[in-house]
């Protein structure tokens, strides 16, 4: 078995200023999103829609707000509503940790909806542009989780070659589930969506496949990830993450059917 490497969460310190690895992974995520989005608008069908650099920058800014606000509120509402309703001032204490992907996704959807309305673009045109650019950011975030030694996996078979002992998780090997999620929700999902989105598709189909793909891969990865200790496993022995993926997959399947029927048109 392997021992999780002790990596200082602070990547750089300049006097009182501390730059954390996790913050750098967010910076890397937003940078890669911008570069991929710029590459994507240079190709059909977006190259004929008049997308400008400033629009990508504005969309990125809106997306960042959606990720941060939605991710925090999602954690508050989905995971610890009783605690935060009793301690409302701590909702703002984001430095104490506590972000939820599904909340961040809802935040991004709201932000993209507002952006589409303000720029008079079809919502699914914006969503289809954004969807293949997102998984690289998710991959960067999982690397940050691994560096911090957080969100570790469930107990693994002692003979598993890559079973890993994490600080604070006992002396038995666990699945490095952060790396599983990096591979599935990040690398593999990006490869599939980028390949699928290279050709013109029915409006809404690319973003529908993002919902289906992420929801499915996250659902699988949750079988190897240790459930939150304050929640444990819920009904049907499924984690909160898995339950949140169920409507996500269902919505993606519905949107895909509607997209193929040509319900949405620019």
Secondary structure, 3 states (H helix, E strand, C coil): CEECCCCCCEEEEECCEEEEHHHHHHHHHHHHHHHHHHHHHCCCCHHHCCCCHHHHHHHHHHHHHHHHHHHHHHHHHHCCHHHHHHCHHHHHCHHHCCCCHHHHHHHHHHHHHHHHHHHCCCHHHHHHHHHHHHHHHHHHHHHHHHHHCCCCECECCCCCCCCEECCCCCCCCECCHHHHHHHHHHHHHHHHHHHHCCCCCCCCHHHHHHHHHHHHHHHHHCCCECCCCCCCCCHHHCCHHHHHHHHHHHHHHHHHHHHHCCCCCC
